Amino acid sequence: MVVEAETLIVYGDIYLRHLTGLDHPESPGRLLAIMRGLKRFKLLERPEIEVEEPEKARLRDLYLVHSVDYVRLVEDFCLKGGGILGTWGSGVVCCRESFEVALYAVGGVLKAVDDVMDGRFRNSIALIRPPGHHASRDLPYGFCLFNNIAIAAKHLLKRRGVRRVFILDIDAHHGNGTQEVFEEDPRVLYVSFHQDRIFPGTGGIGDVGRGEGEGFKMNFPLPPYTNEQVYLKALEEVVEPILRQFKPDYILVSAGFDAHYLDPLTGLGLSSIGYGMIYRWIRYVAEELTGGMFTAVLEGGYDEEALSTAVPSAIAAMAGLKIEVEDRVQRMPKYLEEAALGVLEEVKKVMAKYWDI
């Protein structure tokens, strides 16, 4: 099959119909801001990038990760009009259409993966909502109903003949649901960069997986203001050597954009320029290890100005393009930079028990 374009964007206005109420950070405005940014930088006009509508997931796709009872619970709750599903404070706001939209979120990710696997595109990004990496088998959590990226990984392993999947989670919050799903699975190398001591409070350096999955889970709990220089140092000096030993067949990215310094819910220090640098690294290692194949899946990111520049910066890097983003790399206070570099050394020390690093 002839490659149609470098990068596929999966997006549909269906995702705007998951309504969470006034002033809720996980709102339809997030996607509208992203699409405005893509148009502003004229990325949707480039032949290297193509936008396609999502497809609707089947219930059996959800069952790759979630129980039948849980799926039925979410469907019934939404059909009755919605509300807050789950524990107060960490539950998920749903409307009548949220279950239907969530099916298109899962289906959008599966389309993004399958179209790359089938050779139509070199890589892809699913601009979806609701997000997914906090959702576990039977629990909605942290704005997430179904674990979109975990379902995609299971789909690759079970249906597409993939043997090993690397999941890179760069959301500012630890993907507790994703790690839980694959906690004992050595076929999935899960690596998370997140802010320390914030929601959901998981993802410590010592959380390396259990049973056969021990050593295949890696967490970088980072101090506030951590910038892209630290991220890239960790990716190049700690993650990449392990990745080359793991030899993934496919790369999935939990594409959180709430590590941006403007984000109102977190305190990390990535810039929009930095997101482009990180995605250039992902493209580079994918070309080396998976024939260029990878898929990014939108997670968090709650400042519309940041989303309108950071996401285009990332997508341009995915497509091998350069755009001029008006932003600046944030300087870290010396003591926090030393703390962040200390985290890298601790992670390296822990992972040296399992890998040649």
C-alpha positions in Angstrom: 0.0 0.0 0.0 1.3 3.5 -0.9 1.7 5.8 2.1 -0.9 8.6 1.7 0.7 11.1 4.0 3.1 11.3 6.9 0.7 12.0 9.7 -3.0 11.2 10.2 -5.1 13.3 12.5 -8.3 11.6 13.7 -10.8 14.2 14.7 -14.6 14.7 14.6 -17.1 17.2 16.0 -18.7 14.2 17.8 -16.1 14.8 20.5 -17.7 18.2 21.3 -20.9 16.5 22.4 -19.3 15.2 25.7 -20.6 18.1 27.8 -19.1 18.6 31.3 -20.6 21.9 32.4 -19.5 25.5 32.7 -16.0 26.1 33.9 -15.0 22.4 33.8 -11.4 22.1 32.7 -12.0 19.1 30.5 -14.3 20.9 28.0 -15.1 20.9 24.3 -13.1 24.2 24.1 -9.9 22.2 24.4 -10.4 20.7 21.0 -11.7 23.9 19.4 -8.5 25.6 20.6 -6.4 22.8 19.0 -8.2 23.0 15.7 -7.8 26.8 15.7 -4.1 26.4 16.2 -3.7 23.9 13.4 -5.6 26.2 11.1 -3.5 29.2 12.2 -0.3 27.4 11.4 -1.8 26.2 8.1 -0.9 22.6 9.0 -4.3 21.3 7.7 -3.3 22.5 4.3 0.0 20.6 4.2 0.1 17.4 2.0 2.1 15.7 4.8 -1.0 15.8 7.1 -4.4 14.4 6.6 -7.5 14.7 8.8 -10.1 11.9 8.9 -13.3 11.3 10.9 -13.3 8.7 13.7 -15.1 5.4 13.6 -17.3 4.0 16.4 -15.8 1.3 18.6 -17.7 -1.9 19.2 -18.5 -3.1 22.7 -16.1 -6.0 22.3 -13.3 -3.4 21.8 -14.1 -2.0 25.3 -14.0 -5.5 26.7 -10.3 -5.8 25.8 -9.7 -3.8 29.0 -13.0 -3.2 30.8 -15.5 -5.6 32.4 -18.9 -6.1 30.8 -20.6 -4.9 34.1 -18.6 -1.7 34.0 -19.4 -0.9 30.4 -23.0 -1.5 31.1 -22.9 0.8 34.1 -21.4 3.7 32.1 -24.0 3.2 29.3 -27.0 3.0 31.7 -25.7 6.0 33.7 -25.4 8.2 30.6 -28.7 7.1 29.1 -30.5 8.1 32.3 -29.1 11.7 31.8 -25.7 11.5 33.3 -24.2 13.4 36.3 -21.0 12.6 38.2 -20.0 9.0 37.8 -17.7 7.7 40.4 -16.3 9.2 43.6 -17.0 12.8 44.3 -13.8 14.8 43.6 -12.4 12.3 41.2 -15.4 11.1 39.3 -16.3 11.9 35.7 -19.0 14.4 34.7 -21.2 12.7 32.0 -24.1 13.9 29.9 -26.6 11.8 28.0 -24.3 11.5 25.0 -21.1 10.8 26.8 -21.2 7.0 26.4 -21.7 7.4 22.6 -18.9 10.0 22.4 -16.6 7.7 24.4 -17.2 4.9 21.8 -16.0 7.3 19.2 -13.0 8.2 21.3 -12.0 4.5 21.5 -12.9 4.0 17.9 -10.8 7.0 16.9 -7.7 5.7 18.6 -8.2 2.2 17.0 -8.6 3.8 13.6 -5.4 5.9 14.2 -3.5 2.7 15.1 -4.9 0.5 12.3 -4.3 3.1 9.5 -0.7 3.2 10.5 -0.4 -0.6 10.8 -2.0 -0.9 7.4 0.6 1.4 5.8 -1.7 4.3 5.0 0.3 6.7 7.2 3.7 6.7 9.0 2.2 7.9 12.3 -1.0 9.3 13.7 -2.6 11.3 16.4 -6.1 10.9 17.8 -7.5 14.3 19.0 -10.3 12.8 21.2 -12.2 13.3 24.3 -13.0 12.1 26.9 -9.4 11.2 27.8 -8.5 7.8 29.2 -5.3 7.1 31.1 -6.8 7.3 34.6 -9.6 4.8 33.9 -9.0 1.3 35.2 -10.9 -1.9 34.5 -13.9 -1.1 36.6 -13.5 2.5 37.6 -14.0 6.0 36.0 -11.4 8.4 37.3 -9.9 11.8 36.7 -12.1 12.9 33.7 -11.6 9.4 32.1 -14.4 6.8 31.3 -12.5 4.2 29.2 -8.8 3.7 28.9 -8.4 4.5 25.2 -4.6 3.9 25.0 -4.8 0.7 27.0 -7.5 -0.6 24.7 -5.3 0.3 21.7 -2.3 -1.6 23.2 -4.5 -4.7 23.8 -5.8 -4.4 20.3 -2.3 -4.4 18.9 -1.2 -7.3 21.0 -4.3 -9.5 20.5 -5.4 -8.7 17.0 -2.6 -7.2 15.0 0.3 -9.6 15.8 2.3 -7.0 17.7 4.6 -8.6 20.3 5.8 -5.6 22.3 4.4 -2.1 22.8 6.1 0.9 24.3 3.7 3.4 26.0 5.2 6.8 26.7 3.0 8.9 29.0 3.9 12.6 29.1 0.7 13.8 30.8 1.5 15.9 33.9 -0.6 13.3 35.9 0.5 9.7 36.3 -1.5 7.3 34.2 -2.5 5.1 37.1 -5.1 3.3 35.0 -2.7 2.4 32.2 0.0 1.2 34.6 -2.6 -0.9 36.5 -3.9 -2.6 33.4 -0.3 -3.7 32.4 1.2 -4.0 35.8 2.1 -7.7 35.3 2.5 -7.6 31.5 6.1 -7.7 30.2 4.9 -7.1 26.6 4.2 -3.5 27.5 7.0 -1.1 28.6 5.2 1.8 30.3 7.1 5.0 31.0 5.5 8.0 32.7 6.8 11.6 33.2 4.6 13.4 35.6 4.6 16.0 38.4 5.3 14.6 41.8 2.8 14.9 44.7 -0.3 15.8 42.6 -3.3 13.8 41.5 -3.6 10.8 41.4 -0.7 10.3 43.9 0.7 7.2 42.2 3.8 6.6 40.0 6.7 6.6 42.4 10.2 5.7 41.3 9.8 2.3 42.9 6.6 1.4 41.1 8.3 -0.8 38.5 5.5 -3.4 37.9 4.8 -6.8 39.5 5.3 -10.4 38.7 6.4 -10.9 35.1 5.9 -7.2 34.5 8.5 -6.1 37.0 11.0 -3.9 35.5 8.8 -3.0 32.6 7.2 0.1 34.3 9.2 3.2 34.8 8.2 6.4 36.5 9.7 9.9 36.6 7.9 11.9 39.4 9.3 15.4 38.7 9.4 18.6 40.7 7.5 21.7 39.6 9.0 23.8 36.7 10.7 20.8 35.1 11.5 21.9 31.6 12.2 20.1 28.2 15.9 20.0 28.8 15.4 17.6 31.7 12.8 15.6 29.7 15.1 15.2 26.8 18.1 14.2 29.0 15.9 11.5 30.6 14.6 10.3 27.2 18.0 10.2 25.6 20.1 8.9 28.5 17.7 6.7 30.5 14.7 5.7 28.3 16.4 5.3 25.0 19.0 2.7 26.1 16.2 0.6 27.7 14.0 1.0 24.6 16.6 -0.3 22.3 16.9 -3.4 24.5 13.1 -3.8 24.7 12.7 -3.6 20.9 9.1 -2.4 20.6 7.0 -3.2 17.5 4.8 -0.2 18.1 4.9 3.1 20.1 1.9 4.7 21.7 2.0 8.1 23.4 -0.4 9.3 26.1 -0.3 12.9 24.7 -0.9 15.1 27.7 -0.3 18.8 27.2 -0.8 19.8 30.8 2.9 19.8 31.5 3.0 23.1 29.7 4.0 26.0 32.0 0.6 27.8 31.3 -1.5 24.9 32.5 -3.8 25.9 35.3 -4.0 22.5 37.0 -0.3 21.6 37.2 3.1 23.2 37.8 5.5 21.7 35.2 7.6 23.8 32.8 7.4 22.5 29.3 7.0 25.1 26.5 5.3 24.6 23.1 8.8 24.6 21.6 9.7 21.8 24.0 6.7 19.7 22.9 8.0 19.8 19.4 11.5 18.7 20.6 10.0 15.7 22.5 7.9 14.6 19.4 11.0 14.9 17.2 12.7 12.5 19.6 9.7 10.1 19.4 9.8 10.3 15.6 13.5 9.6 15.6 13.3 6.5 17.9 10.2 5.2 16.0 12.2 5.4 12.7 15.0 3.5 14.4 12.9 0.8 16.1 9.4 0.5 14.6 9.8 1.5 11.0 8.4 4.9 12.0 5.1 3.7 13.4 3.6 5.4 16.4 0.3 6.9 17.5 -0.3 9.7 20.0 -3.6 9.8 21.9 -4.8 13.1 23.4 -5.0 13.0 27.2 -4.9 16.2 29.3 -4.0 19.9 28.7 -6.3 22.6 30.0 -5.0 26.0 28.9 -6.5 26.9 25.5 -3.6 29.2 24.6 -1.1 26.5 25.3 -3.1 23.9 23.4 -3.3 26.1 20.4 0.5 26.2 20.0 1.8 23.0 21.8 -0.3 20.6 19.8 0.6 22.1 16.4 4.2 22.1 17.5 3.9 18.4 18.3 2.0 17.5 15.1 4.5 19.4 12.9 7.3 17.4 14.4 5.4 14.2 13.8 5.1 15.1 10.1 8.7 16.2 9.8 7.8 19.8 9.5 9.0 23.0 11.2 6.8 25.8 12.4 7.7 29.0 14.2 6.0 29.0 17.6 6.1 32.1 19.7 7.1 30.7 23.1 10.1 30.4 25.3 11.9 27.7 27.1 11.4 28.2 30.9 14.4 28.4 33.2 14.3 26.3 36.3 15.4 27.4 39.7 18.7 25.8 40.4 17.5 23.8 43.4 14.6 22.3 41.4 16.9 21.5 38.5 19.1 19.6 40.9 16.1 17.8 42.3 14.9 16.8 38.8 18.3 15.5 37.8 18.3 13.6 41.1 15.1 11.9 40.0 16.8 10.8 36.8 19.7 9.3 38.7 17.4 7.5 41.0 15.3 6.1 38.2 18.5 5.0 36.4 19.7 3.3 39.6 16.4 1.4 40.0 16.1 0.3 36.4 19.7 -0.9 36.3 18.5 -3.9 38.2 16.5 -5.0 35.1 18.3 -3.4 32.1 21.8 -2.7 30.9 22.0 1.0 31.6 
